[in-house]
Each structure stands twice: as structure tokens, then as C-alpha cells.
Amino acid sequence: MKIRYAINARIPIQRAHGLQVMKTCEALARAGADVELVVPRRYNAIMTDPFVYYAVEPIFTITYLPTFDLVRWGIPYAFALQTLAFTLSLAHYIKRHPDDSVLYMRGELGWLLPLVSRVPFIWESHIKGRKSRAEARAIHHATGIVVVTMRYKEDLIKEYGLQADAVLVAPDGVDLKQFASGIKKAEARTRLGLPLEKTLVLYAGSDVPWKGLRYLREASRLLPEGYEVIFVGHMETAGRAGSQRFVGPRPYEEMPVWLAAADALVLTGDPASDTARYYTSPMKLFEYMAARRPIVATDLPSFRDILSEESAVLVTPGDAQALADGIIHAVNDTGRDMRVDKAWQAVQSYSWQCRAECILAFIRDRT
């Protein structure tokens, strides 16, 4: 089976979606598909080969299509114009290179391509927008839809009258081999120059508002002496307290070491955000599970798709004190190791390879 995977994104990019796309393409290729990743040709300060940057085996091809690269100039509506330009370029490319490939698109391309092309496609959507004509057009034009949470699937069935077998729930995943070394906590801290004597709590990711990171910032001030909260990734450092450490974004291959250095790993979400409550499947969740460290998570439906009280300490959403108490409990509770083991067992079903095989089976059923 040939798959032409299209997304309007710079590759490589430091954001998580770049890793998700590359890992998905690699896993699809390993599962037997002939994969072509199609992306826009845009200015990129990262000059590293994408396969090297993401530590992905070069078993699929990457095609860069021309587009109007306006985003870096700060022009009004630049991203919308660039997205439209790439959509037109993609439609032209498909017309000039017809074959038996299945077109697989992620993101806003699903809204725009039906305006300029009648080519059927599989649509992977991660962020649910407001119900609109554009979304309806994409949904009814697609031969199948891939989403990352159960609530998203239920919404599509209810709002658009879809059959259940037209929508696949495929949460994000993890490269289990990357976490197979089993590095010890003391060794990880020594390699990273972190204190051996402190209780270290770690969050990996970014601080976009719907992720609710402000609750962890507040909780860090409520933790006992000897605790330190480490923030890894793109985030604002203003207002830091003495118990907080910001290390910025780190290379992907370092992440198992950072997670191994922690006494607890934290996953937050803003309960006021529907994206956080119902429509997110953070890759860090699966990395936390694979890292074999205690997990503390905001108790939201999207996280409940994957976690339970058996595998994590789940705390009241939007409550910094509850989060601080949950962190202390996760570190000191006698059931800590049992929850870690449950999370490790559960994550075996969420490898990129398992995800790709489910997607391939879905595509075969729908095409």
C-alpha cells in the first residue's frame, strides 16, 4: 500500500507535532506501507537532516513542495495565506503525479483541499474546532477520520451522523526502544548535573494556556523544602520561584535521561479548556509511562482515556493545592511502585508501531 502523508508544517521543527509525524511515517513504513511525506518548502533555522534530527530510520521519502513562506515576516494572516498556498501546491502535485497512493492528511489541510480538489483522503485531526461548514465539508469528503480521543469520535458521530466505523481513535504513542535502557535515577542526575539529594518533580512540554501549567507553578510554591520542580521545554520563565528550574527545550534523544532523573512526572491541563478536557493526547503522557516514574495528572476525561488510579495519582483539576498534595503522595506512597508497573504494562499498547498498524488496518477497511 502506498500512502502520501501531507501536513502543513516545517520539518524538522522543535514542536511535538514534527516528532509525531516523523514517528508515524516511520512506523507505517515498518508496517509495510510505501510512505511519502509531503510538506511545504519553508525557511528553517534547523539545518539538520530530519531523519537524524528525530532519530528516525530513513525508510520513507520526504517531498518538499513550493509555497509562499510569509510566516517569518510577520505579515497579517500569513499562516492562513501560507496554508492556502500549500494546499494549492499539494492539489497541483497530486494532479501531476497520479498514482494509487492513499492520501493521508493531518490538520487544517482537510478543511481546504476539498475546495480545490476532489481527491478522497483519510483525515487525521487532533484539535477540534467549532462546528463549521469547512469542518463539515472535510468530514463528508474524507473516506475515514482518525482522532486521538474517544470524546472527539463521539462528537463527530453525534454532530455529523457518521457511522462508528468511519472514525478511528488512535491516541499518540511512544518509541518504547528509546526508554529500554532503564537508566538509574542517580546516573541520570549525574549526567545532567542535577542535585542528588533533592526530590525532583519534572514537567516536559510547553506552556500554551490550555495545558494549565500555571497550576504547577503555583503548586511548586506549596511543596515542602527539598522539592524542586524542573520545567523542560518551551515556556515563559518570568515569575520563577526558588524551587523552580527552567532548562528550556532539550534534544529529543535526551528526554529519557531527564525523565529518569525525576521522582515524579507531572501532566497538567486547564479544566476550563475543552481542548484539555476532551481533545488532547499528549505524547509526554506515553513517555512518562514508558519512563517508569510515578505520574501525577490532572483528572480530565482526555487523560482518563489512558490513565486510571491504578497507573497514576489523579488530582482535582484547577487546584494547585491538590496538585501539590498529589505530588507528595506520588513520591512517598507505598503503592508507588505498583502504579509505575501498571503504567508500564499499559503503555506497551501505545507504541508508534501499534498505532501505525491500527491506522493501516483502518485505511484498508475504508479504501
Secondary structure by P-SEA (a helix, b strand, c coil): cccccccccccccccaaaaaaaaaaaaaaaaccbbbbbbccccccccccccccccccccbbbbbbbccccccccccaaaaaaaaaaaaaaaaaaaaccccbbbbbcccccccccccccbbbbbbbcccccccaaaaaaaaaccbbbbccaaaaaaaaaacccccccccccccccccccccccccaaaaaaaaccccccbbbbbcccccccccaaaaaaaaaaccccbbbbbccccccccccccccccccccccaaaaaaaaccbbbbbbcccccccccccccaaaaaaaaaccbbbbcccaaaaaccccccccccccccaaaaaaaaaaaacccaaaaaaaaaaaaaccccaaaaaaaaaaaaaacc
